[in-house]
Amino acid sequence: MITEIKKIYSTDFSVHHIILTDSFSNIPKSQLSEKESVYINKLDVEDEVKSVHFNNFEQQKFIISVPKKDKDFLTDEAFRKAGSSLKFQSLSIEEITIYDFTSSNGSLFFAEGMILGNYKFDKYKGKDKQKPLTHIFIYCDNLREKDVELMNISNQATFKCRDLSNEPQSVIDSVSIAKVFKEMCDETGITIEIFNKKKIESLKFGGILAVNKGSINEPTFSVMKWKPENAINKKPYIFVGKGVVFDTGGLNVKTGNSMLDMKIDMAGAAAVATAMWAISKAKLPVYAIALVPATDNRSNGNAYAPGDIIKMHNGKTVEIINTDAEGRMILADALSYASKFEPELVIDLATLTGSAVRAIGKYASAAMKNESCQHYDLLSKSGENVYERLVEFPMWDEYGDSIKSDFADIKNLGDSDAGLISAAKFLEHFVSFPWIHLDIAGSSILSSKYDYSTKGASGVGTRLLFDFVKKLTENKLD
């Protein structure tokens, strides 16, 4: 279960609680015993996060100081990290109250860090005797109920994204993932259309069909629409997610342990679907669409092969150099299909290249855009707000030279140098609208816990897109 945050309007210091402050010296003296005050004052060091735990057996008391940073988004992140590092799991605490004495209203971000950092994907393990934390109550004069509601939705959506991404391929295949999307859509009023293989063939999605040739499961293509009557935009914002539910590499099979985490190769699909769930759950007045092409990439006697030439949805032909460059093939058809909606902006999210992992690791997502895009700064700002930061790479024409083909319009793999950019240049051939490409290969899959992102799927992209759409409504962009 997921912990719920609630705002309260009265104090009761007899319950389990956290006193949150910018500095220990700012804590009202009435909240500390004489011995606690003496101990706390010895620890008050500027510019350092300090945490003190007083175990009174029937009542657990935490006093935490998180100094203010020079930028607001860095302060918010410091509170998340402090919340994530709080050691409460072994204390069988089901409810806890945060009393916010900070100057920056950090309690909501502290609670977010506690919740996201306490995530577990343990449905296949034996029952845990540890009691879950069910509620975090916040006492803070300046905290808005609406912000609490939006944070609860964001946390739920992130858990949904992590859960879906962490499921094994024996559970989530190209057909069952579409069923999960439908369940989410039915819950919040999103309309969804799921294309089967016959429909995909009629639309001439050559990239999807090629990748799917080695699979025992048929591909699906999910179109999710949220179009409220009060939408501020006439042209939709479209989110495209790579839905490779498991990637063996195809005939260019992956080696060693590189296949181990490939159940999470559909993290982009999970992110756009759960972001749509959050947008609709919050009833944000934005016309938005999510597109998810879904298949696995396997090898058998019928699998697509190096040297094949594939005709794509937009009529371009692609020479296959490597079957492990499959994500761009299914994304290309989805991007081409997006043009029918005459979008205001398209953002795609994909675990696309190892090059992105080597370039920036797990700390950010690689971003590229075309010249007509006017929304990148706003998306980058959202990346700071939720600390899913973006690193922009150039899209110079020269990077497209390596995907020129002697036998087709383009080939699906360029030189090893700057591979994340040449992959984006490939996708650019299927784009006729303002567009941002996010390569989340490094930021979406973690080999170990990192702050409030746990091992496995990080859920990256969900909070980013949700915050981006919130900012659109605040700025009334159309």
N, C-alpha and C positions, 0 to 999 in steps of 0.2 A: 504494500500500500504506500501511498505518497502522503507526506506530512502536509497538513493544511495550515496556512497562516491566517490569523485573525487579529484584528485591532481591538484593544480593550480600552476602557475609559476610567478605570479605577485601579488602585494599587493594592497588592497583597503580598508583602515580602516574606510571608511565612511559607510560600510555595517554592518549588524549584525555580530559580531565576538566574538571569544574566544581567549584570549591570554593565552597560556599554558606554564608553566614553572616549573622548579624544586624548584625555590625559587623566591620570589618577587624581591629580589635584583638583579636577573639576567635579568630582563626585560629592554630592551633598553629605555633610558629616553625619546626618541622621541615618544614613544607609549603612554605616560601618560601625562596628564595635571598636572599642579603644585598641584592643590587640590587633584587629584587622587594619586599622588606620596606621599603626606603627609599622606593621609589616609592609603595607602597600607603599608607604612613603619611601621606604628604603629601595623600592624597585622602580620608582618613577624615573625613567630614562627617556629623554626626548628622541623622537624619530625612530622609535622601536615599538613593535607590537608586543604588548605584555599581557599575559594571561595568568590569573591566579584562581585556583580552585579551593574553596573551603567546603570540606565534606562534613556536614553536620548530621549525617546518616539519614534522618527523616527529611532533611532539606539540603539539596545541593545548591551551592552558590558559586557562580563564576563571575569574576570581575575582569573585564577585558578593556584594554586601552589600545585604540588604533589611531595613531597620529595622522593628521590631515596631510595629504600630498599637495604638490604644486598644481595638479590638474584634477578636476572633479572625477573624471573617469578612472584615474589611478587610485583615488581615495575609495571609490565604490568597489574597485577590485580588491583593494586591501581588506575591506570588510568581508568580501566573499571568501577570500583566502583564510582570514581569521575564523570565520564561521566553519569552514571546511575542516580546519585543524582542531576544532574543539573536541576533546575526548569525553564523550558522554555515553557511548554505545553500551559500555559494560555496566552502567548504573541503573538499567531498567527504568529509565525515565520515559514516561508516555506523554507528558505535557510539560512545557517549560515556558516561562515568560521572560521577554526581553524588555528591560527598562532602558530607554534610549536617552542618554545625557550627552549625546554628541551634538556638534554644531552643524553637522552635515546630514542628519537623519539617516545614519548608516545602518540602522537596524534591519531594514527590509533587505538590503544586500547581504548583511550578515546571515539572515535567515535563509536567503537563497543559497548561500554557500554551504550552510548546514545541510540543507535538503539535497542539493545536487551531489554534495560530497558523500552523503550517506546512501546513495543509490546502490542497489545490489541486483544483479541478474542471477537469482538463485532458485528459480522455479523448478529446476531439475535436481536440486539438492534436497536432502532430508530437512525436516522441519527445524527451524532455528528457534532455540529456546529464548533467545533475546527478544524482549518486548520492543515493538516498533514505536518510534516517536510519532504520535498521531497529530499533535497540535503544537504550534509555536504561537504564543500570544505576544503581541507587541503593544507596549505603552509608549506612545510618542505623539505629542500634541500636533505636530505638523504633518503627520502621515495621513494621506487621503485613503478613504475606503476603496476608491476606484483603483488606486495604485496597488493595493493589496489584492484586489480581484484579478488584475492583469498579471501580477506576479504568480499567483496560484495557477492561472491558465498557462503561463510560460513554463512553469515547472512541470505541470502535467504533460504538456506537449513534448518537452525534452525527455521525460521518462518514456513516453510513447515511442519517440524516435530511437532512444537507446534500446528499448525492449525489442522493437521490430528489427533493428540492425543486428542485435546479438543473437537472434533466433538462428538455429542451425539450418542448413539448406534442406535437411530432411523435413523441416516444418514449413519453411517459407520458400516456395518456388514461384515461378512466374504467374501461375494461376492463383495460388493462395494469397499472394501479396495483394492482388487486385481485390480479393474478397475482404482483406483487412482494410483496404482503402474504403470500400463500400460501407463497412461497419462504421468507420470514423465519419464518413460523409452523412450517413443516415442519422447519426447522433446529433449533428449540428445544423443540418439543413443545406448542406452542399449538394448540388446535383452532380452525378457522376455517370459517365458512359464508359463502358469497358469494351474495347474492340477485341474480338477473337482473331484467330489466325486468318479466317476467311476474309474478314473485314480488312485486316492488315495487308493481305495480298491484293485486295481490290484497290487499296490506296497506294500500292506499289512502294511500300516501305522496304526497299531492297536491302538496306543495311541491317535492319532488325531481322529480316528473314534469313540473311546470310549467316549471321552470328548464331541464330537459332537452329541451323541445319543439323548440328551435332547433338541436339537435345532430345530427350524423350518427352519433354513437356512443351506444349504449344506456347508461343509468345502471347503477351497481352499488351495493350496500350490503353492506359487509363487517362481520361480527361475529366478533371474535377473543376467545377465552376462555382464561384461564390459571387453573386451579383445582387446585392441588396438594392432596394428601391431608392435608398438615399445615397447611393454611391457617388463619390465626388469626381469620378473619372468616367468618361465614355469609352475610351480605349482601355483594354485590360492590361494589367501587369501580369506577366506570365512567368511562372517558375517551372523549369524543366529539371528533372532529376534522373540521373543515370540509375537504371534498375537492373543491373547485372546481379542476379540473386546468388550466383556462385560462379567464380571464374577459375577454370583450370588452366587457362591460356590457350585452349583449343589444341590444334596440332602443334603449335609452338608452345608445348606444355611447360608450365612453371616447374622449377626445380627446388629441391631442398625444402625449407620451411616456408617458402614464399607463397604457398597455397593455403597455409593454415588459417589466415584471417580473411580469406576471400568470401566468406559468408557476409562480410561487411562491405562488399563491393557495391552494394545497393544503398549505401549511406546517403547518397544524394537524393535518391527516391524517397527514402524515409524522411529526410529533412523537409522536402517540399510538401509532402503529404501532411506531416504533422504541423508544419507552419500554417497550412491552409485550415487545419482543424482549429488551431489557436485563433486565427483571424476570424473565423466564423463563430467560434465560441464566444469571443469578445464582441461580436457583432460590429466589427469595424466597417465603416462605410466606404469600402474600396472594392471595385470590381477586379477580381483576381482569378486566375486560372492556373492549375498545375497540370503538367503533362508528364507521364511516366511510361517510357517504353521498358518492358520487362522481359528478360530471358536469362538463361544461364549460358555459359560459354564452355562447351564440352567438345570432346573429340570422339568421333566414331567414323565408320566408313563413309558416312554421308556429309561429314563436317566440311565447312568451307576451308580453303587451303591457300597458302602463299601462291601468288601468280593468278588467282582468280580475279576477274574484273566484274565488279558489281555496279548495277545501275540503281541510283538512289531515288528517293521520292521527288527531288527537284529536277531529275533528269541527268545530273552529272554522273560520270563514271569514275569508279575508284579501283585502282590496282591494289590488291592485298599483298603487302610486304610481310606482315606479321599478324597472325591471328590473335595474338595477345593484345593488339591495339584495337580491341573490340568495342570499348566504351564509346569512342568517338563515332563509330559506325551507327550505333543505335541513337546516340544523341543527335547526329546529323539529320536523320529522318524526322525526329521530334522537332528540332529547330526549324526545319523546312516547313513542317506542318503548322507551326505556330504562326506563320505569315498569314494564314487564312483569317486570323482574328484581328489583323491590323493593330498589333499591340503598341502600347505606349512604351513599354520596355520589356525585354526578356532577360531573365537571369537564369543561367544554368549552373547546377552544382554537380560535381562528379569527382569520384576517386579515380582520376584519369591517368596520372603519370608518376612513376618513381622519381622522375626528374624533379617534381615539385617537393617530394620528401627530402631529396638530397639538397635542394636549394635552401629551404627554410624550415625543414623539420616539422615538429608538432605545434610550434608556437603561433602559427598563422596559416591562413589560406592564401594561395597564389591567385591574383586577380588580373584579368585582362579585359579590355573593352574596345569597342570600335569608336570611330570618330563621331558618330551621331549620338552617342550616349551622353545625356545631361544629368544623370542621376548618380554617378559614381561617388561623388563627394558625400552625398547623403547616406549612401550605403556604407561607405568607409566610416562615417561618423557613427552609424549604428554598430559597426564592428568595434569601435572604441567603447561605446556605451555598454555592450554586453561582453566585452573583452574577447571577441572572436575577430581578432584583427586581420586586416587584409594587407598584402604586399603587392603593389601594382608592378607588373612587368610590361615592357614595351611590345608593341605590335607592329614593328617596322616591316615594310614590304620584303626586305631581304630575308627575314625569317621564313617566308613562304617558299623560297627557292628550293629548299630541301624536300618539299613534298611534290615537286613537279615530276610527272611520270612520262616515260617514253611511249606507253601503251594505252593510257587512259587520261582523263582530265587531271586527276591528282592521284597520289598514292597515300595509303593510310598510315605511313610511318616515315619520318624524316631522319635526319642525322641524329646521332646520340647527343651532340651538343645542343643545349637549349631546347630539350625535348618537350618541356611544358609549354613553350611558346609555339613551337611548330605544331603541336596538337591543337592549340587554339587557332592557329592559322588555318588548319584543316577545317575546323568548325565554321570559321568565318565564310567559307565557300557556300554555306547553307543559311546564311543570315542576311536578311534584307530589312532590318529594323534596328533601333537602338538596343544594344546588347552588352551584357557583362558575363564573363565566364569565370567561374570560381573552381579552381582545382583544389579539392579538399583531401587529397590523398594522404597528406601528412597529419592534418589536424583531426581527421575523423576516426582514426584507429590508433589506440594507445596500447603499448606493450606492458605498461604498468600505470598505477594511479598517479595522476598529476594534479595536485591541488584538489579541486572539486570535480575533476573529470576522472572517472574510474576506469580501470582496465577494460579493454574492449572498445565498444562504440562510445564515442564522446558525445554524440548528439549534436555535433557542430552543424550550424546552418539554420536550425529551427529558431533559436532565439534571435539570430541575426535577421532573418526575414521577418519575423514577427515585429521586432523593434523597427525595422525599416518601414513596414506598412503603418505602424503607429505614427511614425514621423511624417509619413505622407499625409495622414489625416490631420495632424497638427499644423502642417504647413499648407494644407489645402492645395496640393499639387494636382493638376489635371492635364 
